[in-house]
Amino acid sequence: MVALNRWATAAAAAGVLLFALPTAALANEVTDYCLTSIKNDKSSPQPPDPARFCGCVAEKVPAADRPAAVAVMKASDEAKTRGGSLDATKLTAAELKAYEGLGVAVIGCLTAMAPGAPAATPTKVSGMAAWALLVGNTVTGKVDGKEYVDFYMENGTVKTLLESDLSTGKWSLEGGKVCFVYPKEGKECYAVEVSGDDVSFTDKSGSGMRMKLLKGNPKNL
C-alpha cells in the first residue's frame, strides 16, 4: 500500500491514516486541491494514478464538508512546509469533522484498492480529474463516419489524425472544460467525462462525441 506522507503524518498522530490509493470520482474542490498538492510535493511518494487517488477521497467527502476538508489539507501542507505536522487540537469543529471524515474515506479507498479486492464498477469522472486521465494518452473513435484519433501531450499540444490527415493544435483548461484551438480554426470547448475506457466530449450545444481511451501514444502521433 502507498500512502502520501504530506497528509498521513498528522493523521497518524490522531490514529487515522489520511490519503492513499483510490477508485474514481466526480471532480470537486477536494479533487482539485489534492491534485495541486501532489504536484507540488516532490518529497513524498507519489501515487501511480493521482487523479483516481484524489477522486476516490473526494467522492467520499460530503459537499457541505468540502471547504473545511480543503482548509485541513492546506493547513497540513503548510505545517509540513514548516517542518512540522498538523495540530488537530487547533482545528475548528467543522475542520475536525472533515479531518476525521478524510481518515474514514482513505480507509475505504485502501480496502477497495487492496490486492485481491473485487474490481470496482467504473465511476464517471468529470472536469479536471477526467482530463488528468487523458493527458499523455490517446482517444479514438468515429467522427462523421471517419476514423478519429487524438493524442494529448503534457505541454498543451494535441495531435489529431482524421483518416490520413494529421493536424496539430493546442489544448487548455478553462472553467472545468477543455478547449482546443487549431490553425485557422476557432476555439471549441467541451465538458469531459471518463468512465473506465469510455470518454465523452460535450459542447455548449449539448452535442457530444464518444471515444475510447488508449494508454500512451499507440498511433505514434
Residue pairs with C-beta under 8 A, 6 or more apart in sequence:
1 20
1 21
1 110
1 114
2 20
2 21
2 45
2 47
2 48
3 17
3 18
3 19
3 20
3 45
4 18
4 19
4 20
4 38
4 41
4 44
4 45
4 46
4 47
5 43
5 44
5 45
5 80
6 19
6 37
6 38
6 41
6 44
6 76
6 77
6 80
7 18
7 19
7 37
7 73
7 76
7 77
7 102
8 17
8 18
8 19
9 76
9 80
9 85
9 86
10 18
10 76
10 79
10 85
10 86
10 87
10 88
11 17
11 18
11 99
11 102
11 103
13 85
13 86
13 88
14 88
14 99
14 103
16 99
16 100
16 102
16 103
17 103
17 106
17 107
17 110
18 76
18 102
18 103
18 106
19 34
19 53
19 57
19 102
19 106
20 47
20 53
20 106
20 109
20 110
20 113
21 47
21 48
21 49
21 52
21 53
21 56
21 109
21 110
21 113
22 47
22 49
22 52
22 53
22 54
22 55
22 56
22 57
22 109
22 112
22 113
23 52
23 55
23 56
23 59
23 109
23 112
23 113
23 120
23 123
24 51
24 52
24 55
24 56
24 59
24 120
24 122
24 123
24 124
24 125
24 129
25 31
25 55
25 56
25 57
25 58
25 59
25 60
25 123
25 125
25 129
26 55
26 58
26 59
26 123
26 124
26 125
26 126
26 127
26 129
27 55
27 58
27 125
27 126
27 127
27 128
27 129
27 130
27 176
28 58
28 61
28 63
28 66
29 66
29 67
29 70
30 54
30 57
30 58
30 61
30 66
30 69
30 70
30 73
31 51
31 54
31 55
31 58
31 127
31 128
31 129
32 128
33 70
33 73
33 74
34 50
34 53
34 54
34 57
34 58
34 73
35 50
35 51
35 54
35 128
35 129
35 132
37 73
37 77
38 46
38 47
38 50
38 53
38 54
39 50
41 77
47 53
50 132
51 125
51 129
51 130
51 132
51 133
52 125
52 133
53 109
54 129
55 123
55 125
55 129
56 105
56 108
56 109
56 112
56 113
57 102
57 105
57 106
57 109
58 66
58 129
59 123
60 101
60 104
60 105
60 108
60 109
61 69
61 98
61 101
61 102
61 105
62 101
65 94
65 97
65 98
65 101
68 92
68 94
68 95
68 97
68 98
69 98
69 99
69 101
69 102
71 95
71 98
72 86
72 91
72 95
72 98
72 99
72 102
73 102
75 86
75 91
75 95
76 85
76 86
79 85
79 86
79 87
88 96
88 99
91 99
111 117
112 120
122 195
122 196
122 198
123 195
124 193
124 194
124 195
125 133
125 193
125 194
125 195
126 176
126 191
126 192
126 193
126 194
127 176
127 191
127 192
128 173
128 176
130 192
130 193
130 194
130 199
131 173
131 178
131 192
133 194
133 213
134 152
134 192
134 194
134 199
134 213
135 152
135 153
135 154
136 152
136 153
136 154
136 216
137 151
137 152
137 213
137 214
137 215
137 216
137 217
138 149
138 150
138 151
138 152
138 213
138 214
138 215
138 216
138 217
138 218
138 219
138 221
139 149
139 150
139 152
139 199
139 211
139 212
139 213
139 214
140 147
140 148
140 149
140 150
140 211
140 212
140 214
140 219
141 148
141 209
141 210
141 211
141 212
142 148
143 162
143 209
146 162
146 163
147 161
147 162
147 163
148 160
148 161
148 162
148 209
148 211
149 160
149 161
149 162
149 219
149 221
150 158
150 159
150 160
150 161
150 211
151 158
151 159
151 217
151 219
151 221
152 158
152 171
153 159
156 170
156 171
156 172
157 168
157 169
157 170
157 171
158 168
158 169
158 170
158 171
158 180
159 166
159 167
159 168
159 221
160 166
160 167
160 168
160 169
160 182
160 221
161 219
161 221
166 221
167 182
167 183
168 182
168 183
169 180
169 181
169 182
169 183
169 185
170 180
170 181
170 182
171 178
171 179
171 180
172 178
172 179
172 181
173 179
174 189
176 191
177 189
177 190
177 191
177 192
178 189
178 190
178 192
178 201
179 187
179 188
179 189
179 190
180 187
180 188
180 189
180 190
181 187
181 188
188 203
189 203
189 204
190 201
190 202
190 203
190 208
191 201
191 202
192 199
192 200
192 201
193 199
193 200
193 202
194 213
196 213
197 212
197 213
197 214
198 210
198 211
198 212
198 213
199 210
199 211
199 212
199 213
200 208
200 209
200 210
200 211
201 208
201 209
201 211
202 208
